[in-house]
Amino acid sequence: MNDLAPKDPGYEARVRTSFASQGMMATLGASLVRVSPGLVEISLPACRAVSQQHGFVHAGAIASIADSAAGYAALTLMPPGAGVLTAEFKINLMAPGIGERMTARGRVIKAGRTLTLA
């Protein structure tokens, strides 16, 4: 069986509805750009509200959209009624957040029975 086959035909609507109810993403001004099986993209406009003292996009804002993108990528492959919570999270930032927009791409590496690696 393909690990990236959705178990819920309504996965996209479920992800979009869930995202729309997230206070953190609304506070940051993030938007859901792409939803497909095992892959979700979230975009964050660079602005003063999400900047740090040097004018870069704050690492906390970047980490937040990365966490949500990974979680929603996992949710695209879950059966109806299932939920996703982060069990472990690590991020390495390779450069300062510079530009007009930050994009987080969550991609499922392995969909497991109890844990999904994204």
C-alpha positions as CSV (number, residue, x, y, z in Angstrom):
1,M,0.0,0.0,0.0
2,N,1.2,3.5,-0.8
3,D,2.1,5.4,2.4
4,L,1.0,8.6,0.8
5,A,-2.5,7.5,-0.1
6,P,-5.1,9.6,1.8
7,K,-7.4,7.5,4.1
8,D,-10.0,10.3,4.1
9,P,-11.4,11.5,0.7
10,G,-12.2,14.8,2.5
11,Y,-8.7,15.4,3.7
12,E,-8.2,18.8,2.0
13,A,-11.4,20.3,3.4
14,R,-10.6,18.9,6.8
15,V,-7.1,20.5,6.7
16,R,-8.4,23.8,5.5
17,T,-11.2,23.9,8.1
18,S,-8.7,23.1,10.9
19,F,-6.2,25.6,9.7
20,A,-8.9,28.3,9.6
21,S,-9.6,27.7,13.3
22,Q,-5.9,28.1,14.4
23,G,-5.5,31.3,16.4
24,M,-1.7,31.2,16.1
25,M,-1.7,31.1,12.3
26,A,-4.2,33.9,12.2
27,T,-2.1,36.0,14.7
28,L,1.0,35.5,12.5
29,G,-0.9,36.3,9.3
30,A,0.0,32.9,7.8
31,S,-2.0,31.3,5.0
32,L,-2.4,27.8,3.7
33,V,-1.0,27.7,0.1
34,R,-1.0,24.0,-0.9
35,V,-2.7,20.9,0.4
36,S,-2.0,17.5,-1.2
37,P,-1.5,14.0,0.1
38,G,1.5,14.1,2.4
39,L,2.4,17.7,1.5
40,V,1.3,21.1,2.9
41,E,2.7,24.6,2.3
42,I,2.1,27.5,4.6
43,S,3.1,31.1,3.7
44,L,4.0,33.9,6.1
45,P,4.4,37.5,4.8
46,A,7.4,39.2,6.3
47,C,6.3,42.3,8.2
48,R,7.1,44.2,11.4
49,A,4.6,42.1,13.4
50,V,6.7,38.9,12.9
51,S,10.2,40.5,12.9
52,Q,12.9,40.4,15.5
53,Q,15.2,43.2,16.6
54,H,17.4,43.1,13.5
55,G,14.5,43.2,11.1
56,F,14.6,39.5,10.1
57,V,11.5,37.3,10.4
58,H,11.6,35.9,13.9
59,A,12.7,32.3,14.3
60,G,9.7,31.6,16.4
61,A,7.3,32.6,13.6
62,I,9.3,30.5,11.1
63,A,9.3,27.5,13.5
64,S,5.5,27.9,14.1
65,I,4.6,27.7,10.4
66,A,7.1,24.8,9.9
67,D,5.5,22.9,12.8
68,S,2.0,23.5,11.4
69,A,3.0,22.5,7.9
70,A,4.5,19.2,9.1
71,G,1.5,18.5,11.3
72,Y,-1.0,19.2,8.5
73,A,1.0,17.2,6.0
74,A,0.6,14.3,8.4
75,L,-3.1,15.0,8.8
76,T,-3.7,14.6,5.1
77,L,-2.9,10.9,5.4
78,M,-4.9,10.2,8.6
79,P,-8.4,8.6,8.7
80,P,-11.5,10.7,9.3
81,G,-11.8,11.8,12.9
82,A,-8.1,11.4,13.7
83,G,-6.1,14.2,15.0
84,V,-2.4,15.2,15.0
85,L,-0.2,16.6,17.7
86,T,3.5,17.3,17.6
87,A,5.5,14.7,19.6
88,E,8.9,16.0,18.8
89,F,10.2,19.0,16.9
90,K,13.7,20.2,15.8
91,I,14.6,23.0,13.5
92,N,17.9,24.2,12.1
93,L,17.9,27.7,10.6
94,M,20.5,28.0,7.8
95,A,20.1,31.8,7.2
96,P,18.2,34.8,8.5
97,G,14.6,35.2,7.5
98,I,15.0,37.7,4.7
99,G,12.5,38.4,2.0
100,E,8.9,39.3,1.4
101,R,7.5,35.9,2.4
102,M,8.6,32.8,4.2
103,T,7.2,29.4,3.0
104,A,7.1,26.3,5.1
105,R,6.8,23.0,3.2
106,G,5.7,20.1,5.4
107,R,6.3,16.7,3.7
108,V,5.6,13.3,5.1
109,I,8.7,11.0,5.1
110,K,7.0,8.0,6.7
111,A,3.4,7.6,7.7
112,G,3.3,5.3,10.7
113,R,0.5,3.8,12.7
114,T,1.1,6.0,15.8
115,L,3.8,8.4,14.7
116,T,4.4,10.1,11.4
117,L,7.7,11.5,10.4
118,A,7.4,14.8,8.5
